[in-house]
Amino acid sequence: MRRFVLPILLLIVGLFVFAACGRDDAHADSPLVGSWSFMGTPWYTFNDDGTGTRPTHHDFVGTGADSFTWSTRNDQLTITLTAGPVFNDAMYDNTESWTFTISGNTLTLSSNQVEGIVWAYTRSN
């Protein structure tokens, strides 16, 4: 029995190391991953780990950068702000819901929260 303890311990440690080095690839295959520009200005960056950044556009005046997490389900995109000048602003909800389509190099976002809000972005990378 004693000769099996060391190999079993090594196996367990190896599994923990392997699990710790793994990453969540749930977003890696998403067509959203990458950078998107609006009228030539870099806008959205969707990282393959489910995080992202964009310029803050509080009342359409650039005031810094927002960080967010994102997820998709079918054609629905959810963005949850995690930091930035608008984060926790009483006027804005920290979670945005969009319907998205990608055609060629064009990403179109249609707001699920405010009727008639539609934005188009061009792939930057």
C-alpha positions in Angstrom: 0.0 0.0 0.0 2.8 2.4 0.9 4.4 2.1 -2.6 1.1 3.5 -4.1 0.9 6.6 -2.0 3.7 8.6 -3.8 2.3 8.0 -7.3 -1.2 8.8 -6.2 -0.1 12.0 -4.5 1.9 13.0 -7.7 -1.1 12.3 -9.8 -3.3 14.4 -7.6 -0.8 17.3 -7.5 -0.5 17.1 -11.3 -4.2 17.3 -11.8 -4.4 20.4 -9.6 -1.6 22.1 -11.5 -3.2 21.2 -14.8 -6.6 22.5 -13.6 -5.0 25.7 -12.3 -3.3 26.4 -15.7 -6.4 25.8 -17.6 -8.5 28.7 -18.9 -12.1 29.3 -19.6 -12.4 29.1 -23.4 -16.2 29.7 -23.5 -15.5 33.0 -25.4 -12.5 31.9 -27.5 -14.6 30.9 -30.5 -17.0 33.8 -30.4 -17.0 36.0 -33.6 -17.1 39.0 -31.3 -13.5 38.5 -30.0 -11.2 41.2 -31.3 -11.4 45.0 -31.7 -14.2 46.9 -33.3 -14.1 50.6 -34.5 -16.8 53.2 -34.8 -16.2 55.7 -37.7 -12.5 54.9 -37.6 -12.1 55.3 -33.8 -11.3 52.1 -31.8 -14.3 51.3 -29.7 -15.0 47.8 -28.4 -12.4 45.3 -27.5 -13.8 41.9 -26.7 -11.2 39.6 -25.1 -11.4 35.8 -25.3 -11.6 35.5 -21.5 -15.0 37.3 -21.4 -13.6 40.8 -20.5 -13.4 43.9 -22.6 -12.9 47.6 -22.8 -14.4 50.6 -24.6 -14.2 54.4 -24.4 -16.6 55.9 -21.9 -19.2 57.8 -23.7 -21.1 59.6 -20.9 -23.4 61.9 -22.8 -21.2 61.3 -25.8 -18.2 63.1 -24.3 -15.1 61.0 -24.0 -14.2 60.7 -20.3 -11.9 57.7 -20.1 -12.4 53.9 -20.5 -14.9 51.4 -19.3 -14.0 47.8 -18.4 -16.7 45.2 -18.7 -17.4 41.5 -18.8 -19.5 40.1 -21.6 -21.4 36.9 -22.6 -23.5 35.8 -25.4 -26.4 33.4 -25.9 -27.4 32.9 -29.5 -27.7 36.5 -30.9 -28.0 38.2 -27.5 -25.0 40.0 -26.0 -24.9 41.1 -22.4 -22.3 43.6 -21.3 -21.8 44.3 -17.5 -19.7 47.3 -16.7 -17.0 46.6 -14.0 -15.1 49.8 -13.9 -15.0 53.3 -15.5 -16.5 56.7 -15.1 -20.0 55.5 -15.7 -19.7 52.5 -13.4 -22.4 52.8 -10.7 -23.7 56.0 -12.2 -27.3 56.3 -11.0 -28.5 57.4 -14.5 -27.2 54.2 -16.2 -27.7 50.5 -15.5 -24.4 48.6 -15.3 -25.8 45.8 -17.5 -26.6 46.4 -21.2 -28.5 44.0 -23.4 -28.0 43.9 -27.2 -29.0 41.9 -30.1 -26.0 41.5 -32.4 -25.3 40.4 -35.9 -22.0 40.1 -37.7 -21.9 40.4 -41.5 -18.5 40.3 -43.0 -16.5 42.9 -41.0 -19.5 44.7 -39.6 -20.9 44.2 -36.1 -24.4 45.6 -35.6 -25.7 46.1 -32.1 -29.4 46.8 -31.5 -30.4 47.8 -28.0 -32.8 45.6 -26.1 -33.3 48.4 -23.5 -33.9 51.5 -25.6 -36.0 51.1 -28.7 -34.4 52.4 -31.9 -30.8 52.5 -30.7 -28.6 50.7 -33.4 -24.9 51.0 -33.8 -22.5 49.6 -36.5 -18.9 48.8 -35.9 -16.1 47.7 -38.2 -13.6 45.0 -37.3 -10.2 46.5 -36.5 -8.1 43.4 -36.5 
